[in-house]
């Protein structure tokens, strides 16, 4: 409030130096009416002695405190989202570069996950589950009839129907390749776990056979 009253005092001083014809002010009036301002008095008492042009000038110069301003962190997140969307849109114009980018990004995510310890992995998975739940909750609030669409199921359906596009054929081949690699990794993991299990041997029985 004190800063606002000080700004008002400065504005009144500047306005008094301007032409009286523009602001409809009588410069022959005593200076106490417009210059001698008591900063300890409420602002409303000073506003009573102000003319309409003076009030408009003060109103334009004072920022609107009721207007909500977004936090700096939220603005930075919005800027980063715009940057990512623009970068992705430019990259998708070149399919080969986009595929390389997805491969590098996926490999970096895998390396980062494998370098974590058990507690960090559990915390990361928990954060992902919570983020996914929040996303689904917000989408269902916007549209109560929202249902998640499985793009792979739709892709396989188009392949079965016999009317796929070239992009569908390429994506289906990639899915089959990923499925084969996943099955091989599962079999290899099962074999490795079986090798690590100790063999339990029972002692031969000394009882004579009947």
C-alpha positions, 0 to 999 in steps of 0.5 A: 500500500505504501508503494502504491501511494508513493507511485500515486504521489509521483504521478500527481507531480508529473500531471501537475507539470503538464498543460492544464488544458489537457487535464482540466486542472487549475494551476492557481489552486493551492499546492496543498490540494494536489502536492501535499499528500499525507502517505499515512492517509488511506488511498481512498481519501486522495482519490476523492480530490482527483479529477477523472483524467487523473484517476484514469491515468493512475488506473492505467499505470497500476497493474491489475493485482486480481489478474492471475499470473502463471508460475514461472515453473509452469511457463517454462514447462509450456515452453519446453512442450512447445519446443518438443512438439516443434522438434518432433514435427520437423523430425517426422518430415524425415522418416529415416531420421525419426526412426534413428531418433526413436531408436536412440531415445529408447536405448538411452531409456533402457540404459538409464533404467538398467543402471538404477538400483532396485529401490530406484527402479521401484520408485521410477515404476511407481511414478510412471503408474501414478502419472498414467492414472492421473492422465486417465483420470483427467481424460475421463473427466473431460470425456466420461465415455473415453476408452483407451484405444489399442493401436496394435490391435487396430493394426492387426485387424487391418492386416487381417482384413486385407486392406493395409497400407504400406505404413501398416505393413512396415509397422506390423513387421516391426511388431513381429520382430519385437515379439520374436526378440521378446520371446527369445529373451524370455526363454533365455531368462528362464534357462539362466534362472534354471541353471542358477538353481541348485540341484537337489540330490537325494541320497540312495536308499540302503533298504533292500528291494523287495 
